[in-house]
Amino acid sequence: MLVGDPEREEAASALRRHFVHGRLSTGELADRLDLALRARSRGDLAAATAGLPPAWWDAAVGVYGARRRVGRSVRRARVFLGLVRSWFKVNLVLVVAAGTALVVGAPVVPTLGAAAAAWAVSSLGFWHAWRRAP
């Protein structure tokens, strides 16, 4: 069966991966790439990749990398949700404190200004904590 450019490029990519993993020398890579890129049939591609482990052999490396990325994403999501929960609690305390101060008879403008400043400082602190999260 005849092959097209996508199959040739896939075989060339596999040969490059084998070279990176140390299974091929530079000269052998050049020879096999030449065979793969000039291949007209699946037999020619098989000749170019003969004696090398199948492509799924390197799948374990990809699975391990994906597992690490998912683990990191889960950790970042936990940190984010913890920060959001804490941010809401701090805001609730600020609203209750400002409301209590206004009910007691504190001046409106300074009380709201202090509450806004406290909210801005706490929000900035949480934002910095998020930026430094793992």
URQUIUR-V329209 format. One record per residue. N is the residue number from 1. RES is the residue in one letter. OMEGA is omega in whole degrees, 0 to 359 (999 if undefined). D_LAST is the distance of its C-alpha to the last C-alpha in Angstrom with 1 decimal. Layout:
[[N,RES,OMEGA,D_LAST] [N,RES,OMEGA,D_LAST]]
This chain:
[[1,M,181,50.6] [2,L,179,49.6] [3,V,179,46.0] [4,G,181,44.5] [5,D,180,42.0] [6,P,179,38.9] [7,E,178,40.0] [8,R,180,40.7] [9,E,177,37.3] [10,E,178,35.6] [11,A,178,37.7] [12,A,177,36.9] [13,S,178,33.2] [14,A,178,33.6] [15,L,178,35.7] [16,R,177,33.1] [17,R,178,30.4] [18,H,177,33.0] [19,F,180,33.6] [20,V,180,30.0] [21,H,175,29.9] [22,G,181,33.1] [23,R,181,35.6] [24,L,172,37.7] [25,S,181,39.1] [26,T,180,39.4] [27,G,179,43.0] [28,E,176,42.5] [29,L,181,39.7] [30,A,180,42.0] [31,D,182,44.8] [32,R,176,42.9] [33,L,178,41.2] [34,D,178,44.8] [35,L,184,46.0] [36,A,183,43.1] [37,L,176,43.4] [38,R,185,47.2] [39,A,177,47.2] [40,R,181,49.4] [41,S,178,49.1] [42,R,177,46.7] [43,G,177,48.8] [44,D,178,48.1] [45,L,178,44.3] [46,A,177,44.8] [47,A,180,46.6] [48,A,182,43.8] [49,T,182,41.2] [50,A,176,43.7] [51,G,179,42.6] [52,L,178,38.9] [53,P,180,36.6] [54,P,185,36.1] [55,A,182,33.1] [56,W,180,31.5] [57,W,181,31.3] [58,D,182,28.0] [59,A,180,26.6] [60,A,178,24.9] [61,V,178,22.7] [62,G,179,21.8] [63,V,179,21.2] [64,Y,179,18.9] [65,G,179,16.8] [66,A,179,16.9] [67,R,178,15.9] [68,R,179,12.8] [69,R,178,11.9] [70,V,178,13.0] [71,G,178,11.0] [72,R,179,7.7] [73,S,179,9.3] [74,V,178,10.5] [75,R,180,7.4] [76,R,178,6.4] [77,A,178,10.2] [78,R,179,10.5] [79,V,180,8.3] [80,F,181,10.3] [81,L,176,13.5] [82,G,178,13.2] [83,L,179,12.9] [84,V,179,15.8] [85,R,179,17.8] [86,S,180,17.6] [87,W,178,18.5] [88,F,179,21.4] [89,K,178,22.6] [90,V,179,22.6] [91,N,177,24.5] [92,L,178,26.9] [93,V,179,27.7] [94,L,180,28.3] [95,V,179,30.6] [96,V,180,32.5] [97,A,180,32.9] [98,A,178,34.2] [99,G,178,36.4] [100,T,180,37.8] [101,A,180,38.5] [102,L,179,40.3] [103,V,181,42.3] [104,V,177,43.4] [105,G,177,44.7] [106,A,178,42.2] [107,P,187,42.8] [108,V,187,41.0] [109,V,179,39.8] [110,P,180,38.3] [111,T,179,36.6] [112,L,176,35.1] [113,G,178,34.1] [114,A,179,32.4] [115,A,179,30.6] [116,A,179,29.4] [117,A,178,28.2] [118,A,178,26.4] [119,W,181,24.8] [120,A,181,23.8] [121,V,180,22.3] [122,S,179,20.3] [123,S,177,19.1] [124,L,177,18.0] [125,G,178,16.2] [126,F,178,14.2] [127,W,178,13.6] [128,H,177,12.3] [129,A,179,10.0] [130,W,181,8.7] [131,R,180,8.6] [132,R,182,6.5] [133,A,181,3.8] [134,P,999,0.0]]
